[in-house]
Amino acid sequence: MMKHTCEKRVYGSSMFVGPGHLHGVSAKYEHEGKWYCKTHHPPTVKAKANEESCKWRAERNAEDAARAKDAAIRKAEQRVLKVAMETAESSEELELDRACHALKALGWKES
């Protein structure tokens, strides 16, 4: 049995890319007539990319959900604050009206 080597072309990390070279390590996986190592086997590469994409999407969805939750909490806090301020203003007006009535009852006249 003939020993196969990986037929994936790889490139160095230098600034000058050049034509690259065949990976050349022992290949155990055949795909569409070419032999590949586990690292470069196209279905494996595709599955890994899909897995990473799903993981990335799940992280983004979790971050989006957290942002939406924070925004909903801020909006609710603003509504509560608005109602509290309106209630406080109403209470102050009511207290002022009571004080005016009490002063008028004592004979005080507005100028």
KOLGUNU-459916 format. One record per residue (C-alpha): x, y, z; residue in one letter; residue number from 1. Coordinates in Angstrom, 1 decimal, always signed. Layout:
BEGIN
x  y  z  type  seq
X  Y  Z  A  NUM
...
REM end
This chain:
BEGIN
x  y  z  type  seq
+0.0  +0.0  +0.0  M  1
+1.3  +3.4  -1.0  M  2
+1.8  +6.0  +1.7  K  3
+0.0  +9.2  +0.8  H  4
+1.0  +12.8  +1.9  T  5
-1.2  +15.8  +2.4  C  6
-1.8  +17.6  -0.8  E  7
-2.9  +20.9  +0.8  K  8
-0.7  +23.9  -0.3  R  9
+0.6  +25.9  +2.7  V  10
+2.3  +29.2  +2.9  Y  11
+5.0  +30.5  +5.2  G  12
+4.6  +33.5  +7.5  S  13
+7.1  +35.7  +5.7  S  14
+6.1  +38.9  +4.1  M  15
+6.7  +37.4  +0.6  F  16
+4.0  +34.9  +0.1  V  17
+5.4  +33.1  -2.9  G  18
+4.0  +29.9  -4.3  P  19
+4.0  +28.0  -1.0  G  20
+4.6  +24.3  -0.8  H  21
+2.7  +21.1  -0.2  L  22
+2.1  +20.3  +3.4  H  23
+3.6  +16.9  +2.9  G  24
+2.7  +15.2  +6.2  V  25
+1.2  +11.7  +6.3  S  26
-2.3  +11.8  +4.9  A  27
-5.1  +9.4  +6.0  K  28
-8.1  +11.0  +4.5  Y  29
-9.2  +11.0  +0.8  E  30
-11.5  +13.7  -0.5  H  31
-12.5  +14.0  -4.2  E  32
-9.4  +12.1  -5.3  G  33
-6.9  +14.0  -3.2  K  34
-5.3  +13.0  +0.1  W  35
-5.2  +15.2  +3.2  Y  36
-4.1  +15.1  +6.8  C  37
-6.8  +15.6  +9.5  K  38
-6.0  +19.3  +9.8  T  39
-6.6  +20.0  +6.1  H  40
-9.3  +17.4  +5.3  H  41
-12.0  +19.7  +3.7  P  42
-15.1  +18.1  +5.5  P  43
-13.2  +18.5  +8.8  T  44
-12.2  +22.1  +8.0  V  45
-15.8  +22.9  +7.1  K  46
-17.2  +21.2  +10.3  A  47
-14.8  +23.1  +12.4  K  48
-15.6  +26.4  +10.8  A  49
-19.3  +25.7  +11.2  N  50
-18.8  +24.9  +14.9  E  51
-16.9  +28.1  +15.5  E  52
-19.5  +30.1  +13.6  S  53
-22.3  +28.6  +15.8  C  54
-20.3  +29.3  +18.9  K  55
-19.7  +32.9  +17.8  W  56
-23.4  +33.3  +17.0  R  57
-24.5  +32.0  +20.4  A  58
-22.1  +34.4  +22.1  E  59
-23.5  +37.4  +20.0  R  60
-27.1  +36.3  +20.8  N  61
-26.3  +36.2  +24.5  A  62
-24.7  +39.6  +24.4  E  63
-27.7  +41.0  +22.5  D  64
-30.1  +39.5  +25.0  A  65
-28.1  +41.0  +27.9  A  66
-28.1  +44.4  +26.2  R  67
-31.9  +44.2  +25.6  A  68
-32.4  +43.2  +29.2  K  69
-30.3  +46.2  +30.4  D  70
-32.2  +48.6  +28.1  A  71
-35.6  +47.3  +29.4  A  72
-34.4  +47.8  +33.0  I  73
-33.2  +51.3  +32.3  R  74
-36.5  +52.1  +30.6  K  75
-38.5  +50.8  +33.6  A  76
-36.3  +52.7  +36.0  E  77
-37.0  +55.9  +34.0  Q  78
-40.8  +55.3  +34.1  R  79
-40.7  +54.7  +37.9  V  80
-38.6  +57.8  +38.4  L  81
-41.1  +59.9  +36.3  K  82
-44.1  +58.6  +38.2  V  83
-42.3  +59.2  +41.5  A  84
-41.5  +62.8  +40.5  M  85
-45.1  +63.5  +39.4  E  86
-46.3  +62.0  +42.6  T  87
-43.9  +64.2  +44.6  A  88
-45.0  +67.3  +42.7  E  89
-48.7  +66.4  +43.4  S  90
-47.9  +65.9  +47.1  S  91
-46.1  +69.3  +47.3  E  92
-49.1  +71.0  +45.6  E  93
-51.5  +69.3  +47.9  L  94
-49.4  +70.4  +51.0  E  95
-49.2  +74.0  +49.6  L  96
-53.0  +74.1  +49.1  D  97
-53.6  +72.8  +52.7  R  98
-51.2  +75.5  +54.0  A  99
-53.0  +78.2  +52.0  C  100
-56.4  +77.1  +53.3  H  101
-55.1  +77.0  +56.9  A  102
-53.6  +80.6  +56.5  L  103
-56.9  +81.8  +54.9  K  104
-58.8  +80.3  +57.8  A  105
-56.6  +82.4  +60.2  L  106
-57.4  +85.5  +58.2  G  107
-54.4  +85.7  +55.9  W  108
-55.0  +87.5  +52.6  K  109
-53.1  +86.9  +49.4  E  110
-51.4  +90.0  +47.9  S  111
REM end
